[in-house]
Amino acid sequence: MNLLDGVRVLDLSRILAGPWATQVLADFGADVIKVERPGAGDDTRGWGPPFLKDADGTDTAESAYYLCANRGKRSVAIDFTLPQGQALIRALAAHCQVLVENYKVGGLAKYGLDYPSLRALNPALVYCSITGYGQDGPYARRAGYDAAIQAIGGLMSVTGEPDGAPGGGPQKVGVAATDLMTGMYAATAILAALRHAERTGQGQQIDLALLDTQVAWLANQASNWLVGGQVPGRQGTAHPNIVPYQVMPAADGHFMLAVGNDAQFARLCEVIDEPWLAADARYATNNCRVAHRAELVSLLQQRLRTRTVAEWLQRLERALVPASPVNRIDQVFDDPQVRARGLRIDLPHVSGDTVPAVRNPLRFSATPLQYRHAAPLLGQHTAQVLEQVLSLDADRLRELQAAGVVGGA
């Protein structure tokens, strides 16, 4: 048995935030029906290269980007700009517990697929709306993209090197972090709303904005401003509240040093043969080290350049001082801990081959996650879903396909 057996999700979302949320629900065992445009599908299907290759080594239409966020789902190709397509979506919504969409505010109302319209058909429906800026406010009708939200939401102001440093200036995070965090908030919100619907029989609409998510997960940086009154700036890999906590140079590269308390700092000083630093009043406590950050970091950098990354990591590990290599992606998947945890998985694909993917990081002792299959082909499950859920027969399916209402793989 899976965690969400019996939960059916109608996924009208595309790109990343919504699909990431529904992929989590699929990992948990929900039946996720992904609705895509016939002939085109989710925008990310074309976001390559790289693309999945067939047995002959030729690129297919399945981009690596699309594959990362859509495993375990069933793809149904329906054109809901057409009245018959809208009727199909409404009929499917009546048989689902959850609907996820990320259209512009009011964008689905003209098709009769907005929350008030579908609530009338299914009062217990949990309807999750993901937008850039939320359902109200002066920016509500703006399109919101991850990089733009990282900028307006403050993340770029604390990411990257300071203006005066080499390579200084605002930087976006190397993955679409705001989209991904919004997807995770969406998944948790949906689970909470499902619990409420189970108790009361009443669903609700979830209003989730990328900007709201970005501001919320500024976390300690927001608190630094709200409580301390000082605007945080970019500090590269350094931590605003802890020293030393940043990438450090070695003789042959760099490594991350993450000293979290005074005892760890004292052990670091022993490792680098500079025990006096821990007794110096300027560095004995973290608040003093923060106040004297520049001079301390300069001393440490000078000392740490005398040995290789491997030597320092070995010594620091023995002394229980947190530190790690700065791995490239290929090194990540070759790391012994990553391999031991089985973070790479190989999923069955309709082609008969397998597709490499990254497993869900959650582990449940009683209900291990079961991954059904890799991301589906466009419209791969159209006939299957419409037959199973709506009891449409083959003749009716052929009529809808001939009229361009539905498509298949």
C-alpha positions in Angstrom: 0.0 0.0 0.0 1.2 3.5 -0.8 0.8 6.6 1.3 -1.8 8.3 -1.0 -3.6 5.2 -2.4 -7.1 6.4 -3.5 -6.1 10.0 -4.0 -6.5 11.2 -7.6 -4.9 14.5 -8.7 -5.8 16.5 -11.8 -2.6 18.3 -12.8 -3.2 21.3 -15.1 0.2 22.8 -14.3 3.3 23.0 -16.4 7.0 24.1 -16.2 8.3 23.4 -12.7 6.6 24.6 -9.5 3.3 22.8 -10.1 4.8 19.7 -11.7 7.3 19.4 -8.8 4.4 19.4 -6.3 2.4 16.8 -8.2 5.5 14.6 -8.7 5.9 14.5 -4.9 2.2 13.4 -4.7 2.8 10.8 -7.4 5.9 9.5 -5.4 3.5 9.1 -2.4 1.2 7.0 -4.5 -1.4 9.4 -5.8 -2.8 8.8 -9.2 -1.7 12.0 -11.0 -3.4 12.8 -14.3 -1.3 15.4 -16.1 -3.4 17.3 -18.7 -1.3 18.6 -21.6 -2.0 20.4 -24.9 -2.3 18.0 -27.8 0.6 18.2 -30.1 2.7 20.4 -27.8 2.4 19.3 -24.2 4.2 20.9 -21.2 6.5 23.6 -22.3 9.5 21.9 -20.7 9.3 18.9 -23.2 11.2 21.1 -25.6 13.6 22.6 -23.1 16.8 20.9 -24.3 19.2 19.6 -25.1 19.9 17.2 -23.6 17.1 14.9 -24.7 16.5 11.3 -23.9 18.0 9.1 -26.6 16.4 6.1 -28.2 18.0 2.7 -28.8 19.8 4.1 -31.8 21.3 7.0 -29.9 18.9 9.5 -31.6 17.3 12.3 -29.6 13.7 11.7 -28.7 11.1 14.4 -27.8 11.7 13.9 -24.1 13.9 16.5 -22.6 15.9 15.9 -19.4 14.2 18.9 -17.9 10.7 17.4 -18.5 11.9 14.0 -17.1 13.0 15.5 -13.8 9.6 16.7 -12.7 7.0 14.3 -14.1 7.7 10.7 -13.2 4.9 8.5 -12.1 2.2 10.5 -13.8 -0.3 9.7 -16.5 -0.4 12.0 -19.5 -3.7 12.9 -21.0 -3.8 15.2 -24.1 -6.9 17.4 -24.0 -7.5 20.8 -25.6 -9.7 22.6 -23.1 -9.9 25.7 -25.2 -12.6 23.7 -27.0 -16.1 23.2 -25.3 -15.8 19.4 -25.5 -12.4 19.6 -23.9 -13.7 21.8 -21.1 -16.5 19.2 -20.5 -13.9 16.5 -20.2 -11.9 18.4 -17.6 -15.0 19.2 -15.6 -15.9 15.5 -15.7 -12.4 14.5 -14.5 -12.5 17.1 -11.8 -15.6 15.5 -10.4 -13.7 12.3 -9.9 -10.6 13.9 -8.3 -9.7 14.9 -4.8 -7.1 17.5 -5.9 -6.6 19.9 -8.8 -3.3 21.8 -9.3 -3.0 24.7 -11.8 -0.6 27.5 -12.5 -2.4 29.7 -15.0 -2.6 33.5 -14.7 -5.1 34.8 -12.3 -8.6 34.3 -13.7 -7.1 32.5 -16.7 -9.3 29.4 -16.3 -12.5 31.2 -15.5 -13.3 31.7 -19.2 -13.3 27.9 -19.6 -15.4 27.3 -16.6 -12.5 25.6 -14.9 -12.0 28.1 -12.1 -12.4 27.1 -8.4 -16.0 28.4 -8.0 -17.2 26.5 -11.1 -15.5 23.2 -10.1 -16.5 23.5 -6.4 -20.1 23.4 -7.5 -19.4 20.0 -9.1 -17.2 18.7 -6.4 -17.4 20.5 -3.0 -14.6 18.4 -1.5 -12.1 19.4 -4.2 -8.8 20.8 -3.0 -7.9 23.3 -5.7 -4.3 24.6 -5.6 -3.5 27.7 -7.6 0.1 28.6 -8.1 1.0 32.0 -9.6 3.9 34.4 -9.6 2.4 37.0 -7.3 -0.8 35.7 -5.8 -4.5 36.1 -6.5 -4.6 39.7 -5.4 -2.4 42.8 -5.0 -1.0 45.2 -7.6 1.1 42.5 -9.3 -1.5 39.8 -9.4 -1.8 39.7 -13.2 1.9 39.8 -13.9 3.6 36.7 -15.2 6.1 35.4 -12.6 9.2 33.4 -13.5 11.7 32.0 -11.1 14.7 34.3 -11.9 12.5 37.4 -11.8 11.1 36.2 -8.4 14.6 35.5 -7.1 15.4 39.2 -8.0 12.3 40.9 -6.7 12.1 38.6 -3.7 15.5 39.5 -2.3 17.4 36.3 -3.0 19.7 37.8 -5.5 20.7 40.5 -3.1 22.2 37.9 -0.8 23.5 35.5 -3.4 26.9 36.1 -5.1 30.1 38.0 -4.2 30.0 41.5 -2.9 30.1 44.3 -5.5 33.8 45.1 -4.9 35.0 41.5 -5.1 36.1 39.7 -8.3 33.0 38.5 -10.0 30.9 40.5 -7.7 27.2 41.3 -8.3 23.8 39.7 -8.1 23.6 36.0 -8.9 20.7 33.6 -9.3 20.8 30.3 -7.6 22.0 27.5 -9.9 18.6 25.7 -9.9 15.1 27.2 -10.0 15.0 27.3 -6.3 11.9 29.5 -5.9 9.9 27.2 -8.2 11.1 24.1 -6.3 10.3 25.6 -2.9 6.9 26.7 -4.1 6.3 23.1 -5.3 7.2 21.8 -1.8 5.0 24.3 -0.1 2.2 23.3 -2.5 2.6 19.6 -1.7 2.4 20.2 2.0 -0.5 22.6 1.7 -2.4 20.0 -0.4 -1.9 17.3 2.2 -3.1 19.6 4.9 -6.2 20.6 2.9 -6.9 16.9 2.1 -6.9 16.2 5.8 -9.4 19.0 6.3 -11.6 17.7 3.5 -11.6 14.2 5.0 -12.9 15.6 8.3 -15.4 18.1 6.9 -16.2 17.0 3.4 -15.3 20.5 2.3 -12.4 21.4 0.0 -10.9 24.8 -0.5 -8.7 26.8 -2.8 -5.0 27.2 -2.0 -3.5 30.6 -3.1 0.2 30.1 -3.4 2.6 32.7 -4.9 6.2 32.3 -5.9 6.9 35.8 -4.5 5.3 34.9 -1.1 7.4 31.7 -1.1 10.6 33.5 -1.8 10.0 36.1 0.9 9.1 33.4 3.4 12.2 31.4 2.8 14.6 34.3 3.2 14.5 32.8 6.7 17.3 34.1 8.9 18.2 36.8 6.3 14.7 38.3 6.6 14.9 38.0 10.4 18.3 39.7 10.4 16.7 42.7 8.8 13.4 42.6 10.8 15.1 42.2 14.1 18.5 43.8 13.6 17.6 46.6 11.2 20.6 46.0 9.0 20.1 45.1 5.3 22.0 41.9 4.5 24.3 41.9 1.6 26.1 39.4 -0.6 28.9 37.5 1.1 29.7 34.8 -1.4 29.8 31.5 0.3 30.1 33.1 3.8 27.4 32.9 6.5 26.0 36.2 7.7 25.8 35.0 11.4 28.6 32.4 11.8 32.4 32.6 11.3 34.3 30.8 9.9 31.6 29.3 7.6 32.5 29.6 4.0 34.5 28.1 1.1 38.2 28.1 1.9 41.2 27.7 -0.4 43.6 24.8 -0.2 46.9 24.1 -2.1 45.0 22.4 -5.0 41.5 23.7 -4.9 38.7 24.7 -2.4 36.6 23.1 0.3 33.6 24.2 2.4 34.4 24.8 6.1 31.3 25.0 8.3 32.3 25.8 11.9 29.1 25.9 13.9 30.2 26.6 17.5 33.1 27.6 19.7 34.2 24.1 20.5 34.5 23.3 16.8 36.5 26.4 16.3 38.9 25.4 19.0 39.4 22.0 17.3 39.9 23.8 14.0 42.7 25.8 15.5 44.4 22.7 16.8 44.1 21.1 13.3 45.8 24.0 11.6 48.5 24.2 14.4 47.3 27.6 15.5 45.8 26.9 19.0 46.3 30.5 20.1 43.5 31.7 17.9 40.9 30.0 20.1 42.2 31.8 23.1 42.4 35.2 21.5 39.7 37.5 22.8 38.9 38.6 19.2 38.0 35.1 18.1 37.1 33.1 21.3 33.3 33.4 20.7 31.2 33.4 17.5 29.9 37.0 18.0 33.5 38.1 18.4 34.5 36.2 15.3 31.7 37.8 13.3 32.9 41.2 14.5 36.5 40.4 13.3 35.5 38.4 10.3 37.9 39.9 7.7 41.1 39.5 9.7 40.3 36.0 10.9 39.3 34.7 7.5 42.5 36.2 6.1 44.6 34.3 8.7 42.7 31.1 8.0 43.0 31.4 4.2 46.8 31.9 4.5 47.2 28.8 6.7 44.8 26.6 4.8 46.7 27.1 1.5 49.5 25.0 2.8 47.9 21.6 2.3 45.6 19.9 -0.2 41.9 19.6 0.0 42.1 15.9 0.7 44.6 16.4 3.5 42.5 19.1 5.2 39.3 17.1 4.9 40.9 14.0 6.4 42.3 16.0 9.3 39.1 18.0 9.9 37.0 14.8 9.8 39.2 13.2 12.5 38.7 16.4 14.6 34.9 16.4 14.1 35.1 19.8 12.4 32.4 20.0 9.6 33.9 20.3 6.2 33.2 19.0 2.7 34.5 19.0 -0.9 33.0 21.3 -3.5 31.7 18.6 -5.8 30.7 18.9 -9.5 27.5 17.1 -10.4 29.3 14.1 -11.7 31.3 13.9 -8.5 28.0 14.1 -6.5 26.7 10.9 -8.1 30.0 9.2 -7.6 30.2 10.1 -3.9 30.1 7.0 -1.7 27.4 8.3 0.6 25.2 9.3 -2.4 25.7 5.8 -3.9 25.0 4.1 -0.5 21.8 6.0 -0.1 20.7 5.0 -3.7 19.9 8.6 -4.7 20.1 7.6 -8.4 17.3 5.4 -9.5 16.5 3.9 -12.9 12.9 4.0 -13.9 11.0 2.0 -16.5 10.1 3.9 -19.7 7.4 3.1 -22.3 10.3 2.6 -24.8 11.3 -0.5 -22.9 14.5 1.1 -21.7 15.1 2.8 -18.4 15.6 6.5 -17.5 18.0 7.6 -14.8 16.5 9.9 -12.2 17.0 11.2 -8.6 14.9 9.5 -6.0 12.6 11.4 -3.6 14.7 12.1 -0.5 11.9 11.0 1.9 12.1 7.6 3.5 9.2 6.0 5.4 9.7 3.0 7.6 6.3 1.5 7.1 5.4 2.6 3.5 8.5 2.7 1.3 7.9 4.8 -1.8 7.2 2.9 -5.0 8.2 4.6 -8.3 5.8 3.6 -11.1 7.6 4.7 -14.2 9.5 7.6 -15.8 7.8 10.7 -17.1 5.1 9.7 -19.7 5.0 10.4 -23.4 2.6 13.2 -24.4 -0.9 11.8 -24.3 0.4 8.3 -23.5 -2.6 7.6 -21.2 -5.4 9.5 -22.8 -7.5 6.5 -23.8 -6.7 4.6 -20.6 -7.7 7.5 -18.3 -10.9 8.5 -20.2 -12.0 4.8 -20.3 -11.2 4.1 -16.7 -12.4 7.3 -15.1 -15.1 8.5 -17.4 -16.2 5.2 -19.0 -15.9 6.5 -22.5 -16.0 3.8 -25.1 -13.7 3.4 -28.1 -16.1 5.0 -30.6 -16.4 8.2 -28.4 -12.7 8.4 -28.1 -12.3 8.2 -31.8 -14.8 11.0 -32.3 -13.0 13.2 -29.8 -9.7 12.5 -31.5 -11.0 13.2 -34.9 -12.4 16.6 -33.7 -9.0 17.5 -32.2 -10.3 17.5 -28.7 -7.9 14.8 -27.5 -4.6 13.4 -28.6 -2.6 10.3 -27.9 1.0 9.2 -27.8 
